[in-house]
């Protein structure tokens, strides 16, 4: 039987973000800036929240300093945006940290490093979602939460692509060669579980929660790593920073209005093997 509330939207641009207010936690990085430009280009007013300023304010997006490891910072940021805009439509969590000794081997991984990664990648997401849900319910907003996970939130890292890498050629610094630490995999997997929890518990308020899981992005990493990585990808390349713009626009817009609790994997086919 047809849904009586079903209305045709053929004349509506499903991907329009006009009059939408979007917050991007971790928005000053390369991927976050791609998201901000894409969403603002499609009509959204975007607030970029980050610990370090990497963007300039303009008519389309605004920067607010925020450390997600500090609960008060998160509360203040939400308060400022609500006071100015009166609403928030979409919250994107795109934060992950690389503290000292982040790439250290598992057997000798420092507990403090583990805790710092958990605090930024997962606990910060919990605090942000908690405050967003309260606002959505109080203001009766059909809110939208999007977490950035990873293919390594879906499958385990392939240690073979890191064999023989040179610690001095790790472009992200430190004393260790490039690899994927357990702290990264664990937190990225946790975000998928958190999104599913939000979806099933707050769907009754028309609140949606989804995940975008991107594959690895080419960032001038060590040549040997890039070649090893490409062999694992059916499309035979690493991603460009812009390859996820369509996905984030889909998740943030009404084009995905019947989607919640899902994980959108965009990885060039990595997880298809």
Secondary structure, DSSP 8 states (H G I E B T S, - for coil): ---TT----TTS-TT--TT-EEEEETTTSHHHHHHHHHHHHTT-EEEEEESS--S---SSEEEEE--TT-HHHHHHHHHHHHHHHS---EEEE------TTTT--GGG--HHHHHHHHIIIIIHHHHHHHHHHHHHHHTT---EEEEE--GGGTS---GGGGTT--GGG-TT-SSS-----HHHHHHHHHHHHHHHHHHHHHGGGT-EEEEEEE--B-SS--HHHHHHHHHT-TT-S-B-GGGGHHHHHHHHSGGGTT--S-EEEESTTGGG-
